[in-house]
Amino acid sequence: MTAELERAVRRYKQWFGSYKKSGELKKIQVWLVVNKGRIEFTTQTDSYKVKRVRRNPRVVCFIGSKEGPTVSGTAEIVTDKDAVWRGYRANWKAHPLMMLFLAFGIRRRIQTGRSILIRIHPDDPNPLSGVTAPSL
């Protein structure tokens, strides 16, 4: 992993880029967790991010800032509650102050099945290979 990418990952945020029907890349800021070299974040099941990933799993992650560094890959929608809870706990480690305000709503969505995890498998060679941040 390059020094620039390492610094960007430690910010624990990204601009997630997925493609609209028109082919336009749409960037949305989300929190970031890296788990065994894969980028993960939680979101609501009915979000546009989920709809776009279902239509086209090719994505681009702009790590740390809206301009990059970039990691391209293939997104997977994960509905397993254990994986979603793990992402929730990782967000507590990365963003403890914000989670004080957001935790109740997020917990409720996970419990009712209205929250999922999006997992991005970076293209080879994986620049995040072997990385887990924050440590889980």
FENWODA-V583321 format. One line per field, one symbol per residue. burial: b if it has 24 or more other ideal C-beta (glycine too) atoms within 12 Angstrom, else e. Layout:
burial->???
//
This chain:
burial->eeeebeebbebbbbbbbbbeeeeeebbbebbbbbbebbbbbbbbbebebbebbeeeeebbbbbbeeeebbbbbbbbbbeeeebbebbbbbbbebbeeeeeeeeeebeebbeeeebbbbbbbbeeeebbeebebbee
//
